[in-house]
């Protein structure tokens, strides 16, 4: 009797293992992560979500501006301020960020007149007009600008808790910082840290390099909670990546 029960348990275990779907990371590319492809599993998204320091470090362009027009899948965006990157024009065409179907519709639909801080990756559509894409699988590179504040909707900031705000008629959880603090934090960050795509153990990884001295870093940390988080998270990420 004991032997029979044991055999049944073994057979059940084998069936469960056979039926459990495997997560295939082999087709998840850096381009997928940047552009927020919707065919990536929830597990892969959790593994590949982009932190705020890396958002700043890998963005081709960081811009503050206003939506002029909303089209089917595109935004016409008027630039107010360029924080990172070079651009000789005053407007952009940006691919809209679309959440995964399982996440439901956008909490705050795009509308003309809305202001955003966008972290963007340049996508050349093979001879067509260059469109820019919002970085991140979960829309990390999209932050609402309202009433001289910036609302971080889709990024995590360790040590701080999101609060609920009424934004454009919708209650959402977000981190809120004064616009002036966010702009200074980003401008100062790129003076102290540079992210480079590095090959480690045959895997391409973005690694932050420190390009300012210890005194400048300490001064940076004291500016605000946001400044302190950026420094702490960057150094932690660097030590973890290089120590793997």
C-alpha positions in Angstrom: 0.0 0.0 0.0 2.8 2.4 0.8 4.6 1.6 -2.4 1.4 2.3 -4.5 0.8 5.6 -2.8 4.4 6.6 -3.4 4.1 5.7 -7.1 1.0 7.8 -7.4 2.7 10.8 -5.9 5.6 10.4 -8.3 3.3 10.3 -11.3 1.4 13.3 -10.1 4.6 15.3 -9.7 5.8 14.4 -13.1 2.5 15.5 -14.7 2.6 18.8 -12.9 6.2 19.5 -14.0 5.3 18.6 -17.6 2.3 20.8 -17.7 4.0 23.8 -16.1 4.8 26.4 -18.8 8.4 27.5 -19.0 9.3 31.2 -19.3 11.4 31.7 -22.4 13.8 34.6 -22.0 15.7 33.8 -25.2 13.6 36.2 -27.4 13.6 39.1 -24.9 15.9 41.7 -26.5 17.1 45.1 -25.3 14.9 46.6 -28.0 11.9 44.8 -26.4 12.7 46.3 -23.0 13.1 49.8 -24.4 10.0 49.8 -26.4 7.7 47.9 -24.0 6.7 45.1 -26.3 3.4 43.6 -25.2 4.3 40.0 -26.0 6.5 39.6 -22.9 5.3 37.7 -19.9 4.6 39.2 -16.5 7.6 37.3 -15.1 9.9 38.8 -17.7 8.5 42.3 -17.0 9.2 41.9 -13.3 12.8 40.8 -14.2 13.4 43.6 -16.8 11.7 46.7 -15.3 13.9 49.8 -15.5 14.8 51.8 -12.4 14.9 55.6 -12.4 18.7 55.9 -12.5 18.9 53.6 -15.5 16.1 55.5 -17.2 18.2 58.7 -17.0 21.3 56.9 -18.0 20.1 55.0 -21.1 17.6 57.6 -22.6 18.5 59.1 -26.0 16.3 62.1 -25.1 14.7 63.4 -21.9 12.2 66.1 -22.7 9.5 68.1 -20.8 6.7 69.3 -23.0 3.0 69.3 -24.0 0.9 67.0 -26.1 -0.5 69.0 -29.1 -2.4 66.2 -30.8 -3.4 62.6 -30.0 -3.6 60.2 -33.0 -4.4 56.5 -33.2 -1.0 55.2 -31.9 1.1 58.4 -32.0 1.5 61.7 -30.1 2.5 65.0 -31.5 4.6 66.5 -28.7 5.7 70.1 -28.4 9.0 70.5 -26.6 9.3 73.0 -23.7 12.7 71.9 -22.2 15.3 69.4 -23.3 17.1 67.9 -20.2 19.2 65.2 -21.9 20.1 64.8 -25.6 20.5 67.0 -28.7 17.7 67.9 -30.9 17.3 70.7 -33.5 13.5 70.8 -33.6 10.7 72.0 -31.3 8.3 69.0 -31.6 8.4 65.2 -31.8 6.3 62.3 -33.0 6.1 59.8 -30.2 4.7 56.3 -30.1 2.1 56.0 -27.4 2.7 53.7 -24.5 0.1 51.0 -24.4 -0.3 48.9 -21.3 -0.6 45.1 -21.6 -4.2 43.9 -22.1 -4.1 42.2 -18.6 -3.4 45.6 -17.0 -6.6 47.2 -18.6 -6.8 50.6 -20.2 -4.6 53.5 -19.3 -5.4 55.1 -16.0 -4.9 58.6 -17.5 -5.8 58.7 -21.2 -3.7 60.9 -23.4 -5.2 64.3 -24.2 -4.1 67.4 -26.0 -2.8 69.9 -23.6 -1.3 67.5 -21.1 2.3 68.0 -20.1 4.7 65.1 -19.6 8.3 64.4 -18.8 9.3 61.7 -21.3 12.4 59.4 -21.3 12.7 58.4 -25.0 14.5 56.0 -27.3 15.0 56.9 -30.9 13.5 54.4 -33.4 14.4 54.8 -37.1 11.6 53.2 -39.1 13.8 52.2 -42.0 13.5 55.3 -44.1 10.3 56.5 -42.7 10.0 59.4 -40.3 11.9 58.9 -37.1 9.5 58.1 -34.2 10.4 58.2 -30.6 9.4 55.6 -28.1 8.8 55.9 -24.4 11.3 53.7 -22.5 10.1 50.8 -20.4 7.8 47.8 -20.4 5.5 49.4 -17.9 5.7 52.9 -19.1 8.5 53.8 -16.6 9.7 56.6 -19.0 6.4 58.5 -18.8 5.8 61.1 -16.0 2.9 63.5 -15.8 3.7 67.2 -15.3 1.0 69.2 -13.5 0.9 72.3 -11.3 4.7 72.7 -11.3 5.0 69.1 -10.0 6.2 65.9 -11.7 4.3 62.7 -10.9 6.2 59.5 -11.1 3.5 56.9 -12.0 5.3 53.7 -13.0 8.7 53.7 -11.2 9.6 52.5 -7.8 11.7 54.6 -5.4 13.0 52.6 -2.5 12.4 54.2 0.9 9.5 56.3 -0.2 5.8 55.4 -0.5 3.5 56.5 -3.3 0.5 58.7 -2.3 -2.9 59.1 -4.0 -3.5 62.1 -6.1 -6.4 63.3 -8.3 -4.7 63.9 -11.7 -6.8 64.9 -14.7 -9.9 63.6 -13.0 -8.5 60.2 -12.0 -7.2 59.0 -8.7 -3.8 57.4 -9.1 -0.9 56.4 -6.8 2.3 58.2 -7.6 5.5 59.9 -6.3 5.3 63.6 -6.5 8.3 66.0 -6.7 8.6 69.7 -7.5 9.4 70.2 -11.2 12.5 72.3 -10.3 13.9 69.4 -8.1 13.4 66.8 -10.8 15.0 69.0 -13.5 18.0 69.7 -11.2 18.3 66.1 -10.2 18.4 64.9 -13.8 20.8 67.6 -14.9 23.2 67.0 -12.0 22.9 63.2 -12.4 24.3 63.2 -15.9 27.2 65.3 -14.7 28.1 62.6 -12.1 27.2 59.3 -13.7 27.4 57.8 -17.2 25.7 54.5 -18.2 27.5 52.3 -20.7 26.5 49.1 -22.4 29.0 46.5 -21.2 29.5 42.8 -21.9 29.7 40.8 -18.7 29.8 37.0 -18.9 28.6 37.2 -22.5 25.6 39.3 -21.5 25.1 42.9 -22.5 24.3 45.0 -19.4 24.0 48.7 -18.7 26.6 49.6 -16.0 26.9 53.1 -14.4 30.3 54.7 -14.2 31.1 57.4 -11.7 32.5 60.5 -13.5 32.6 63.0 -10.6 34.5 63.1 -7.4 33.4 62.0 -3.9 32.8 65.6 -2.8 30.4 66.3 -5.7 28.5 63.1 -5.0 28.0 64.0 -1.3 26.8 67.4 -2.3 24.4 65.9 -4.8 23.0 63.5 -2.2 22.1 66.4 0.2 20.0 68.3 -2.3 16.7 66.3 -1.8 15.2 62.9 -1.2 15.2 62.3 -4.9 18.9 63.2 -5.3 19.8 60.9 -2.5 17.8 58.0 -3.9 19.5 58.4 -7.3 23.0 58.3 -5.9 22.3 55.4 -3.5 20.5 53.3 -6.1 23.1 53.9 -8.8 26.0 52.9 -6.5 24.1 49.8 -5.3 23.4 48.9 -9.0 27.0 49.3 -9.9 28.3 47.2 -7.0 25.8 44.5 -7.7 26.5 44.3 -11.5 30.3 44.3 -11.1 30.1 41.7 -8.3 28.1 39.1 -10.1 
